[in-house]
């Protein structure tokens, strides 16, 4: 059911993009977000903070991916891809910084990972740029799935993310976020030595459910980290960050302190929102017993609503 719902998310989003392109109309982020959330609602609990008929342009949405053993939370902001002279462009808000910093600060206050939903348009709109997954046919399914993708905000450098190859490397199709992943991840040898046993096992073994979603995010970051030349950072007192294990808190209490070029401990940034149990407001939404007005008052004003996706353990 979950897989079917997210397949419909992509199909209906692409249908809208196609219709707009054929009519020489510009499809927008708000319209695609409405399609994504409304179709996802077939397999998720959705709580909107807007009134019916209202549209909050540029609103961020909280997404929680929940299964029987863990939960992973992200704050998602939509970004439309545009093309000019073969270059891809996303307005990540570097010019004035306000929108990007708002996403990052709001995510930090809510203990979520900031993520961009990338709307890449149809295959024709992208000039049928080849994808990494064995792009051999005009109707490549892997390419079609990429039309709605997610990228950690940490990797959203609009100077570098200006072509299909970099975009595909740094993002993952929404439709495939929660499916069982492949084993292993590439590591700088010095970094691998810093992994606590449970985190090492997480990175080596296939994951399902909410853990697969979290691993999809950290794997993209690690692939980018390999291309950076600065040394792996190690704190003076310890090679890991964290404290005692809390069965109600983060899955991984100890994580490497490496910062890469980003200036923040990226393991903690990406994986701390992977929790043993979701916060109370997620459980309330899941049960249908939630005070929407009160919950809205506790959220940053840019949050348009919350999506809770209940995942089976087998993906």
HELIX and SHEET records of a PDB file:
HELIX    1   1 UNK A    2  UNK A   22  1                                  21    
HELIX    2   2 UNK A   29  UNK A   40  1                                  12    
HELIX    3   3 UNK A   98  UNK A  109  1                                  12    
HELIX    4   4 UNK A  141  UNK A  145  1                                   5    
HELIX    5   5 UNK A  153  UNK A  155  5                                   3    
HELIX    6   6 UNK A  164  UNK A  170  1                                   7    
HELIX    7   7 UNK A  174  UNK A  176  5                                   3    
HELIX    8   8 UNK A  189  UNK A  192  1                                   4    
HELIX    9   9 UNK A  197  UNK A  204  1                                   8    
HELIX   10  10 UNK A  209  UNK A  226  1                                  18    
HELIX   11  11 UNK A  266  UNK A  271  1                                   6    
HELIX   12  12 UNK A  280  UNK A  287  1                                   8    
HELIX   13  13 UNK A  292  UNK A  297  1                                   6    
SHEET    1   A 7 UNK A  44  UNK A  48  0                                        
SHEET    2   A 7 UNK A 303  UNK A 310 -1                                        
SHEET    3   A 7 UNK A  60  UNK A  66  1                                        
SHEET    4   A 7 UNK A  71  UNK A  80 -1                                        
SHEET    5   A 7 UNK A 113  UNK A 119  1                                        
SHEET    6   A 7 UNK A 148  UNK A 152 -1                                        
SHEET    7   A 7 UNK A 171  UNK A 173 -1                                        
SHEET    1   B 5 UNK A  44  UNK A  48  0                                        
SHEET    2   B 5 UNK A 303  UNK A 310 -1                                        
SHEET    3   B 5 UNK A  60  UNK A  66  1                                        
SHEET    4   B 5 UNK A  71  UNK A  80 -1                                        
SHEET    5   B 5 UNK A 274  UNK A 275 -1                                        
SHEET    1   C 2 UNK A  82  UNK A  84  0                                        
SHEET    2   C 2 UNK A  87  UNK A  89 -1                                        
SHEET    1   D 2 UNK A 240  UNK A 242  0                                        
SHEET    2   D 2 UNK A 254  UNK A 256 -1                                        
END                                                                             
